Amino acid sequence: MFLAVLVLPGMIWYGVGCLAPEVREEWDFDLEENRAKAELPEFVLEKDCTQKLECYYNDNIPFRSFLITWEQKLDSALERVYSDHIQIRLSGLLYGKGEDTSMDINDLLSGEQNAEEAFAPAEGEDGEAENGHRYQEEVLREATCQQGGLIRRICDHCGDSYTEEVPALSHGRRLTEVREPSYTSYGYTEYACDTCGLKYREDFQGKIIDNSYLAPVAVGNGVLQGRFDWLFYTGDDSIAYYEGSNIMSEEEMEEYLEPMLRLQELCDERGIRLQFMFLPNREQMYPEYMPDYEIVDPYKREDRLVDYIRENSDISIIYPMRELREAELYWQTYYQYDTHWNNAGAFIGTQALYEALGMEATDLRTLETGRKDAEARELIAMGGLDGAGYAPDEDYVIRYKPEVVMEEEEGDIYTGWTYHAYSDSPNAQKFVILGDSYRTFMAQYLVRDFSDCTIAHRAYAEEVREDIRDADILVIEAVERYDVQIPETVEKVIEILSE
């Protein structure tokens, strides 16, 4: 019986391959596990030979992909039944049903325009008096609702001339939507311009917060099931960042800052503009969907670290939590089933970077922005969950500076560890960013704002050493759960610039 259990599945698998190869190919699909399959040990007496044999067999078992997929679907179905019907009743019985509250968003509305202000026409300059001249008008640029016009006045008698700005036309302010607040959406009133599509919202109301107890439950490879089908990641000490339980001491922050100061001095000597960029963990952005954790200290690690760096140095560093939270009034900025920000979040973060660099930033509301289903769903696979049970997530297609022409590219913008792009952007500064996977979402915007752009993973700084040495602007980026990697990166860049 033991031999039959070992041998028969392989024989059946071989038979299926011979008689119905298309069926075998259908059942033997790639699970996208992002790892190398285990190999047979070379010697029988090798250390851990039995364990290696077991790993090899597990990776090559007949019907493996088919069986794992069905096991995931069964586990996911049972987990959904538990979380949707049993857990909520148990939690209510044990802890009581917390009263719903409304999210306080007053701090997000301090600089928010209302629709009436946003749709008001621009003011142009007053024209000069006639003073006996007989001027004829020549239209140099037609006024639109997005841009003022320009005319030239020329006197028929003496040829005297001057140019005059014409105010932008008023937007067509049309009511398009009135949304009540819910657990997953802010409340607002939305207006749009029929001509250019510009949208503005006012009368914002905070989301409704579900205060019922939700126990943290991790499934698969460190995936937390949050409220309303949101998934979160427990790896890389993410929960400690969320709880505020991993705050650095002042001595640790001083030690953290020391190599940054040395790098700043080197960059100043070489005329390189140095910019640090920390990005919020997804858990910080969507606490309303997180399971219940005790917040040990609301003044958390990254806020403290960034404040310490600003107070004890002239190093330029940003942590665009506020900008991303304000953008949430209009767009979802991080994926629901993935650890990364989406295209809208990356755009907002990139514009925050430009403001820190003293560059002109672009308001996303003024751009043509379409919606699409998100492709990033890595937490579903990591949790061993059935993707069919999760509604499509949202992402955006942003039309940003289409007039800029890409002239040359080296490497893949999304999967390559290093990527170089050259365009006809009028900004001739050489831009280099060393970061993590968040950098890849920024690339599509960066390459349109710099004619010479290098985008690399921090671990591959050595491969772009010449670009670092020739940079006009050097950005070092990390999502906060990877902030511990910054000192090592800084030391590597110091080594490169010191040669």
Disulfide bonds with the S-S distance in Angstrom:
none
